[in-house]
Amino acid sequence: MHQLISKKKYLIYLFFFILLTTFNNLNLSKLDIFKIKEIDVYEENTDKNLSIKKNVKKDLMLFKNKNIFFLDNDQIKLQIQKNEWVSKFSIKKEYPSKIIVNLKRAIPIANIVIDEEIFFVGSNFKLIKSNNLNKNLPNIFGLPNMKDLKNFINELELSKMDYRMISDLYYLKSKRWNIKTKDGIFIKLPSHDTIKFLNLANKLQINKDIIVKDTIDLTVQDQIIIN
């Protein structure tokens, strides 16, 4: 079976070699057989209300009728990356005239308001314009850069803190983070050992022998302040 597949591939390559050498006196870019006629876009876990494949396909139509040999994948990549909903993707050229793109859509993980405009922060850590806040997502206050936000979200995921129970995230100019839970508990975190102190805050909240009214302050060295 493997020999048959290898032979088939060999014959395909031989066909293209002969074709190219036959037309070596022609301008390859003008050969219709190599002009892109189909652009297929597939989306993983498609949500009818948030499907992005139509928009991506529309953006890629500028490559139609371009010569598939002279179209660099980086050009396609840059066009796809303009869509802030795209999280991951792959590009495949199917010769002689077809491009196939597989997409994975980003998931909104937080709300943020910048200059009175509402955005989602996607799981790809891009800003996604929105008309409304998602009440099920935490709100971000302050203006963190995406690197700091990504690091903090990753630390939250590695901790025992339940992200679903967070209502607000506060980013301070000192690059320190505070959290407010849906139970109304305000947690002040130090700027170091984030996972360690997130786990400590979580432990304090679930301890029935400790009464937390509204604040857990972990910013003072060697002290736990609870109000």
C-alpha positions as CSV (number, residue, x, y, z in Angstrom):
1,M,0.0,0.0,0.0
2,H,2.8,2.4,0.9
3,Q,4.5,1.7,-2.4
4,L,1.3,2.5,-4.3
5,I,1.0,5.9,-2.4
6,S,4.7,6.7,-3.1
7,K,4.3,5.8,-6.8
8,K,1.2,8.0,-7.0
9,K,3.1,11.0,-5.4
10,Y,6.0,10.4,-7.8
11,L,3.7,10.5,-10.8
12,I,2.1,13.7,-9.6
13,Y,5.5,15.4,-9.1
14,L,6.6,14.1,-12.5
15,F,3.5,15.6,-14.1
16,F,4.2,19.0,-12.7
17,F,7.9,18.8,-13.6
18,I,7.0,18.0,-17.2
19,L,4.4,20.7,-17.3
20,L,6.7,23.3,-15.9
21,T,9.6,22.4,-18.2
22,T,7.2,22.3,-21.2
23,F,6.2,25.8,-20.5
24,N,9.6,27.1,-19.5
25,N,9.4,29.8,-22.2
26,L,6.1,31.1,-20.9
27,N,5.4,33.4,-17.9
28,L,4.4,31.0,-15.2
29,S,2.4,33.6,-13.5
30,K,0.0,33.8,-16.5
31,L,-0.9,30.1,-16.6
32,D,-4.5,29.8,-15.7
33,I,-4.1,26.3,-14.3
34,F,-2.2,27.7,-11.3
35,K,-4.5,30.6,-10.6
36,I,-6.4,30.2,-7.3
37,K,-10.0,29.2,-8.1
38,E,-11.2,27.9,-4.7
39,I,-10.7,29.2,-1.2
40,D,-12.2,26.9,1.5
41,V,-12.4,28.0,5.1
42,Y,-13.4,25.6,7.9
43,E,-14.0,26.5,11.5
44,E,-13.6,24.2,14.5
45,N,-16.6,24.1,16.9
46,T,-18.7,26.5,14.8
47,D,-21.1,28.7,16.7
48,K,-23.8,30.0,14.3
49,N,-24.1,33.2,16.2
50,L,-20.3,33.9,16.2
51,S,-19.1,32.2,13.1
52,I,-16.1,33.9,11.7
53,K,-15.3,31.8,8.6
54,K,-17.5,33.9,6.3
55,N,-15.6,37.0,7.2
56,V,-12.2,35.3,6.9
57,K,-13.2,33.9,3.5
58,K,-14.3,37.3,2.4
59,D,-11.0,38.8,3.4
60,L,-9.1,36.1,1.6
61,M,-11.0,36.6,-1.7
62,L,-8.4,39.2,-2.7
63,F,-6.1,36.2,-3.4
64,K,-8.5,34.6,-5.9
65,N,-7.0,34.3,-9.4
66,K,-3.5,34.9,-7.9
67,N,-0.9,32.4,-8.9
68,I,-0.6,29.8,-6.2
69,F,3.1,29.3,-6.7
70,F,3.9,33.0,-6.2
71,L,1.5,33.5,-3.2
72,D,3.5,33.4,0.0
73,N,1.8,31.8,3.0
74,D,2.9,34.8,5.0
75,Q,0.6,37.0,2.9
76,I,-2.4,34.8,3.7
77,K,-1.3,34.6,7.4
78,L,-1.3,38.4,7.7
79,Q,-4.7,38.7,6.2
80,I,-6.2,36.0,8.6
81,Q,-4.6,37.7,11.6
82,K,-6.5,40.9,10.9
83,N,-9.6,39.1,12.3
84,E,-9.3,39.4,16.1
85,W,-11.6,36.4,16.6
86,V,-9.1,34.0,15.1
87,S,-7.2,32.1,17.8
88,K,-5.4,29.4,15.8
89,F,-5.3,28.5,12.1
90,S,-3.5,26.4,9.5
91,I,-3.0,27.0,5.8
92,K,-2.8,24.4,3.1
93,K,-2.2,24.8,-0.6
94,E,-3.9,22.1,-2.7
95,Y,-2.3,22.3,-6.1
96,P,-3.0,23.4,-8.7
97,S,-5.5,26.0,-7.7
98,K,-7.0,25.6,-4.2
99,I,-6.3,27.0,-0.7
100,I,-7.7,25.4,2.5
101,V,-7.8,27.3,5.8
102,N,-8.8,25.7,9.1
103,L,-9.7,28.1,12.0
104,K,-10.2,28.0,15.7
105,R,-12.2,30.8,17.2
106,A,-11.1,32.7,20.3
107,I,-13.3,32.6,23.4
108,P,-14.1,35.8,25.3
109,I,-12.5,35.6,28.8
110,A,-13.1,39.2,30.1
111,N,-14.6,42.6,29.5
112,I,-12.7,45.8,29.3
113,V,-13.7,49.4,28.6
114,I,-11.1,51.6,26.8
115,D,-11.8,55.2,26.0
116,E,-15.5,54.5,26.6
117,E,-15.5,51.6,24.0
118,I,-16.4,48.1,25.1
119,F,-14.1,45.2,24.2
120,F,-13.9,41.5,25.0
121,V,-10.4,40.1,25.8
122,G,-10.2,36.9,23.8
123,S,-8.4,33.7,24.7
124,N,-5.9,34.8,22.1
125,F,-5.3,38.0,24.1
126,K,-6.6,40.3,21.4
127,L,-9.2,43.0,21.9
128,I,-12.5,42.2,20.3
129,K,-15.0,45.1,19.8
130,S,-18.4,44.5,21.4
131,N,-21.6,46.5,21.8
132,N,-22.4,45.1,25.3
133,L,-20.6,43.7,28.4
134,N,-20.9,40.0,29.0
135,K,-22.3,39.7,32.5
136,N,-20.8,36.2,32.9
137,L,-17.2,37.5,32.4
138,P,-15.0,39.4,34.8
139,N,-14.5,43.1,34.2
140,I,-10.9,44.4,33.9
141,F,-10.2,47.8,35.5
142,G,-6.9,49.6,34.7
143,L,-5.0,49.3,31.4
144,P,-2.8,46.3,31.6
145,N,-0.6,45.4,28.6
146,M,-1.5,42.1,27.0
147,K,1.7,40.5,28.3
148,D,1.0,41.2,31.9
149,L,-2.7,40.2,31.5
150,K,-1.7,37.0,29.8
151,N,0.7,36.1,32.6
152,F,-1.8,36.8,35.3
153,I,-4.6,34.8,33.6
154,N,-2.2,31.9,33.2
155,E,-1.3,32.1,36.9
156,L,-5.0,32.2,37.8
157,E,-5.5,29.0,35.7
158,L,-2.6,27.3,37.5
159,S,-4.0,28.3,40.9
160,K,-6.9,26.8,42.9
161,M,-8.9,30.0,42.5
162,D,-12.1,29.4,40.5
163,Y,-12.0,31.9,37.6
164,R,-15.8,31.6,37.3
165,M,-16.2,33.1,40.8
166,I,-14.3,36.3,39.9
167,S,-16.3,39.4,39.1
168,D,-13.6,42.0,38.7
169,L,-9.8,42.2,38.0
170,Y,-7.9,45.4,39.0
171,Y,-4.6,46.2,37.4
172,L,-2.5,48.8,39.3
173,K,0.3,51.1,37.9
174,S,2.7,49.2,40.1
175,K,1.8,46.1,38.0
176,R,0.1,44.5,41.0
177,W,-3.3,42.9,40.7
178,N,-6.4,42.9,43.0
179,I,-9.4,40.7,42.6
180,K,-13.1,41.0,43.6
181,T,-15.1,37.8,43.8
182,K,-18.8,37.3,43.1
183,D,-19.3,37.0,46.8
184,G,-18.1,40.5,47.2
185,I,-14.6,39.6,48.7
186,F,-11.9,42.0,47.7
187,I,-8.5,40.3,47.5
188,K,-5.3,42.4,47.5
189,L,-2.4,40.4,46.0
190,P,1.4,41.2,46.3
191,S,3.4,41.6,43.1
192,H,5.3,38.4,43.6
193,D,4.5,34.6,44.0
194,T,1.1,35.2,42.5
195,I,0.1,31.5,42.4
196,K,1.1,31.0,46.0
197,F,-1.0,33.9,47.3
198,L,-4.0,33.1,45.0
199,N,-4.0,29.6,46.6
200,L,-3.7,31.2,50.1
201,A,-6.6,33.5,49.4
202,N,-8.7,30.6,48.1
203,K,-7.9,28.6,51.3
204,L,-8.9,31.5,53.5
205,Q,-12.2,31.8,51.7
206,I,-13.2,28.2,52.0
207,N,-12.1,27.8,55.7
208,K,-15.3,27.8,57.8
209,D,-13.3,28.8,60.9
210,I,-12.3,32.1,59.3
211,I,-14.9,34.8,58.8
212,V,-14.1,37.1,55.8
213,K,-16.5,40.0,55.6
214,D,-15.1,42.0,52.6
215,T,-11.3,42.0,52.3
216,I,-8.3,39.8,52.3
217,D,-5.0,41.8,52.2
218,L,-1.9,39.8,51.3
219,T,0.3,42.8,50.4
220,V,2.0,43.3,53.7
221,Q,5.0,41.0,54.1
222,D,4.5,38.1,56.6
223,Q,1.0,39.3,57.5
224,I,-2.5,38.4,56.5
225,I,-5.1,41.1,57.1
226,I,-8.7,40.1,57.0
227,N,-11.7,42.4,57.4
